[in-house]
Amino acid sequence: MAYIDIILLAVIAAFIIWRLWGVLGRREGHENPTDAFGGRRAPASHRSGNDNVVPLPGAPETAGAGDAGAAPENANVAQGLMELQLADRHFDAGVFLGGARQAYEMIVTAFAAGDRRELRTLLSDEVYEDFDAALSARDEEGLTVETTFVGLDDAEITAAGMRGRMAEATVRFVSEIISLTKNMDGVVVEGDPTTVRKVTDIWTFARDTSSTDPNWLLIATDEG
């Protein structure tokens, strides 16, 4: 009887494990969700309080924002995030938002430095063309920008969902910067070296869920 009990318990345990396996799915070695932007990390110099960056064209001043968070209060956002999770069971809103914050600093910093190579890896073709045109116009006018990235105050997912096989998520960023623009004679034509401005950017990122490439690309920008 003791052997029969042991066999029954083993069968029950195997059944429970099989059910959990079917519900949770298997995690393959290449499906590591620890970085929603494909392992990219902003260099330490990009994360310090002395970063030299420039706000993107059209970024307005705005009131302050609260703490960053991934938990959506809007039911539509929650539904959209659920769509992303159904399309990619390894999608995690918190991990994505952390990657988006890093991508924001990297993109703004690369734009300030005129680093087209870095921008090319982070932007869609359409957005890259816009950024490239803005950089070319700045160069032609002989303008230089001196800015300090004070910090990123807030990052919040404001929209999400699937568009065909493309996962899309929109993030509202609020950052603090000090910025001034000089002409070719070194005369300040815009900005103030003693004034900290709050800048709001609303960016939409996308990723092809049918691809093994884990990278999200910036596909649209807007003002807050």
Secondary structure as GFF3:
##gff-version 3
##sequence-region A 1 224
A	DSSP	alpha_helix	2	24	.	.	.	ID=ss1
A	DSSP	alpha_helix	44	47	.	.	.	ID=ss2
A	DSSP	alpha_helix	75	87	.	.	.	ID=ss3
A	DSSP	alpha_helix	93	113	.	.	.	ID=ss4
A	DSSP	alpha_helix	116	122	.	.	.	ID=ss5
A	DSSP	alpha_helix	125	140	.	.	.	ID=ss6
A	DSSP	beta_strand	144	163	.	.	.	ID=ss7
A	DSSP	beta_strand	166	182	.	.	.	ID=ss8
A	DSSP	beta_strand	188	191	.	.	.	ID=ss9
A	DSSP	beta_strand	197	208	.	.	.	ID=ss10
A	DSSP	beta_strand	217	223	.	.	.	ID=ss11
###
